[in-house]
Amino acid sequence: MSGTHDAGDNTREVLDHLERLHPAPADAAAPHEVVLVTGISGSGKSVALHALEDAGFFCVDNLPPELLRAFLRLEHERSERRVAIAVDVRSAGSLPHLLPLLDELKGEGVAVTSLFLDASTDALVRRFSETRRPHPLSDQAPRPGPARRRGDSAIDGRRALVDAIELERELLAALREASTVIDTSQLRPAQLRTWMRELVGAESNGLTLVFESFAFKHGVPLDADYVFDVRVLPNPYYIRELRPQTGRDAGVVAYLQAQPEASEMLAQIEAFLTRWLPAFEADQRSYLTVAIGCTGGQHRSVYFAETLARRFGARSGTLVRHRELDARD
């Protein structure tokens, strides 16, 4: 098998057949690197899985959680490939068993990374409307009453879709809490593919710090563990020669380095993170996302994200994202 595989209703028969043909030893271990991709329908799981496939992972879509251990054992016996598995709300009945299983695998020494893709309800409604795909929980969400006037059907259709999305959020809440969240609300597919490759490629045996700049006018990232607001600082946007530049350019860097308030806030954020990083490491967190926001996501927040990433690079794995700047590239 190669590529991304949909492990639908016939998965159990396939695995049973493989085990009969090639019985695994009783002490067979699972692969040493497993990425679990899950999240809200419409948030980009297919794009993420294809990005992992391009990065060299053996990918399986829609694997029922109760078959996860058997699949991992068989895959380990056949090869040393890295494995990525997508699980979603289509397996809702089995989801309560997934988190204990993931804890068991981690206890056995398997490097399990759980990534949860999320997006704002407005973004999800827009995507479902554009693709005209039904939500997988459409039949389970509460039904609105009969339409009474012209235009009511569209309103009721949106309400039904929103109800299905909220139901899905409830079903996946525990899994989201235990995962690294990626907010795709403002991301183009190319951005998501890049971010996925960076996450799985981060070389760190412990906690990886993700510094993300963003514009408040486009909303706070849903994946942020901490949010710092730097809009109170002097804005390079109002300096004519600095306006077209970004927080990575020398002119903006020099301007902000000359501002006492910027240096003070940087030092305070650095001290806060330094104080609490050991607690997150002790909690065995894989990623901690620190979001820095300004008005346009171009100058101050970018400078802060870049500077903090350099300062923490010596003690921890770091990644830098610029939500608004990356969208231009």
N, C-alpha and C positions, 0 to 999 in steps of 0.2 A: 504494500500500500504506500502511497505517497500523496503529498498535498494535504489539503484540508478535507476531512471526512465528516459527513453528517452521520452521527451514530444514533439513528432514530429507533423505531420500534424493533428492528431486527438485531440490535446490538447484543442482547442476551444470547441469541442463537449463535452469533458469530463468535463471541467469547467462549461459549461452551464448546463449540466446535474446535477452536484453537487449543483449548485446554486438553481436550481428548486427544488431539493429534500430537501435542507437545506438552505433556504434563510438567508443571514447574516444580522444582524441589520445595520441600516444606519450608526451608529457610530462605526462599527467594526474596530478595529485597525489591523495593520500588526504585524507579529512576531517581538519581540524586538531585535533579533539578526539574521542578514542575511549576508551571504557571497556570493558575486558574483564572479564566476570564469570565466575569459575570457582570450583571448590571441591568439597568432599566431598558426595556424594549425601545429601539429607536435611538439608542445612545451611541451606536457605532461599534458594537461587538464584532460584526463581520469584518469591518475595516481593521480593527485591532488584531483579529485572528490572522488575517492575511499578512499584516505587518510582521507578526511573529513567524509565520511560515517563511517569509522572505529572509528573516534573521536566522533561519536554520532549525526552527522548531518543527517537530512532528505534531500537527494540529488535528484535534478531533472536536467537532461541533455537536452540541446537544447530547452529551453523554449523561445518561441517568446516574445520579450520585451513588446509588447502591452498587453500580458496576465499576466504580472508580478504582477500588483497590485491586480487583481482578485484572483490570486493564493495565494498571501500572506495573503489576507483577509480570504480566506477559510481555509488556514492552521492554522491561528491563532485561528479561531473558533473551530477547531477540537482538537488542542493540543498545548502544550507549547514547542514543539521541536525546536531546532535550525535548520535553513534552509540554505542549500547551493544550488545555482542555477548556471548552466553553460550556458553562452550565447556566441555564436561565429559568425563567418562571414556568416554562413548559413542563418542568419537572417539579412543580410546586409541592406535590405530595411527598417527595423524597427530601426536600430541602432541610427539614429539621434534623436529618441524620448527617448532613454534610459537614457542619462545623465540628462536631465531635470527631468525625473521621479525619478532618484536616489536622486537628490537635494530635491525634494518634500518629499520623504520618510525620509530623514535625518531631514528635517524641522519639521516633525511630530514626531520626537523622536525615529525613528527606527535606531538601530546601524547597519549601512550598511558598510561592508568592501569589497572593490573592489580589487581583486587580478588579475594582468595581467601577464600571463606567456609568456616569450619571449625567443628567442634563436638566435644565429647567423645564417646567411643565409647558410653558409657551413654546420653547424650542421643539419639544417632542410633538406637540400638537401640530406645529407647522410641518415637521418632517412627515408625519403620518398623512397629513392632508396632501402634501406634494407627491408622495409615492402612492397614495390611495390604497395602502395596505391596511388590513384590519388589525387592531391590537389583539394579541393572543388571549387576553382576558375579556374581550368584548362581550362574550356570552355570559360572563360571571358578574360583571358590574351591574349596579342597579339601573334599571331602564327608566328613562323619563316618560312622562305622560304623553298622550297623543298630541301631535302638532295641531294648533288651532288656527294659525294665520300663516300667510305666505312669509317665509323667512324663519318660521318657528322650527322647521325641520333641520335647518343648518345649525341653529342654536342648540337644539336638542342633541344633534349629532356631536357637537363639540362637548356638551355636558357629559354625554355617555363616554366619550374618549377620555375626558379628564377623570371621570370616576374610575375607569379601568386603570389609568396611570396611577392614581392614588391607591387603588387596591394593590397594584404591583409593588408600590413603595412599602406598603405595610408587610407584604409577604417576604420582601427581601431586606427588611430593616436590620435584622440581626447579622446577615451576611455583609451588608454594607459597613456596619460598625466594626467588623473584624478584618476589613480589607483596606487596601490603599485605593483611595477614590480619585478618579480622573474626571474632571468636569469638561464635557465636550460641547457645552451650550454654544460657545463662541468659536469652536474649532472647525477648520476645514479638514477634510479627510487627510490631506497631505500633512497637516500639523499633527493630527492624531497618530499617523504612522510614524512620524519622527519621534514623538514623545514616547511611544511604546518601545521603539528600538532603544532609546536612551535609558528607559527604566530597566529593561531586562539586561542591558549591557553595562549598567553601572557596576564598577568593580569595587565592591565594599563587602567586607565580611560582617559588618554590623549595620548601624543606622545610616541611611542615606538622606541627606538634607536636600530638599528641593526648594529653591528660591524662585518665586514666580512674581513677576511684575504684571500689573493690570490697571485698567482705567475704571474708576468707580462709575463713570457714566454708562458703562456697559455691564455693570453688575459685579458683585463679589463672587469669586470662584467658589463653586460648591465643594471643591476638593481641599480647601485651605484648612489646615489645623490651627494656624495662627494668622491673624490679619492685622497688619500695621498700616495706619493711615498717615501718609507724609504730605498731605495737601496743605498743612499749616506752614510748610517751609517755603522760602522764597522760590518763585517759579521761573526757571530759565525761559519759559515760553514768551515772557514779556520782554526779553532782550532780543532785539531784531535779528542780530547775527547768530543767535543761539536757537532761534525758533525752529529751523529746519533740521537741527542736529538731534541726537538722541543721548541718553545717559551713558552710552559707550564712547562718545566722542570726547576728545581732549578738552574742547572748549567748555562743554557742560560739566565735565569732571572738575576742571579747575574752578569754575564758578561755584559749584556746590561745596567743594573742599574749603573754599574761602568763607563759607557761611557757618558761624559758630553754632547756630541751631541745628544744622544738618550733622555736624560732627558730634554734637551732644546726643541727638536722637540715635545716630548710628551706634555710639558707645553704649547707650542704654539697651538697645535691642540686642546687641552682641552680649552684654552682661546677662540679660534675661535668658537667652538661649543657652549660654554657657552654664548657667545655674541649673537649668532643667533638662539638658540633654542626657545626663547620666540616668535620670529617672525613665526617660523614654527608651534608652538602651537597655536598662534593666527589665523593662516591660516587653523586650524582644520585638520592638517595632521595626519594620523594614524601612519605612519612609516617613519623613515628617515634612509636610509642605508648609512653608512660610510664605504667605502672600503679602506683597508690598504694593499698596495702591496709591495712585495720584489721580489727577483729573483726567489726563489723556493717555496715561500709560506709556509715555514717550521719554520723559526726562528724569524726574526725581525718582520714581519707582524703579526705573531701569538702573539708574546709578546705585541705588541702595541694594538691589538684588545682586548686581555684579560685585559690589564691594564686599557684601557679606559672604558671598560664595568664596571669594579669595581668602577672606579671613578665616573661614572655617575649613577650607580645603585641606589644611595640614593635619587636621584631627579627625576628619570624617569624609566619607564620600559625598560629593556635592553635585547637583545638577542645577542648571539655570534655565528658566523658561521666561519668555517675554510674550505674553498672550497677544497683545496688540501688535507688537513689532513682528512677531512670527507670522501673523496673518497677512502682512504685507509682502513677505518674501515668496 
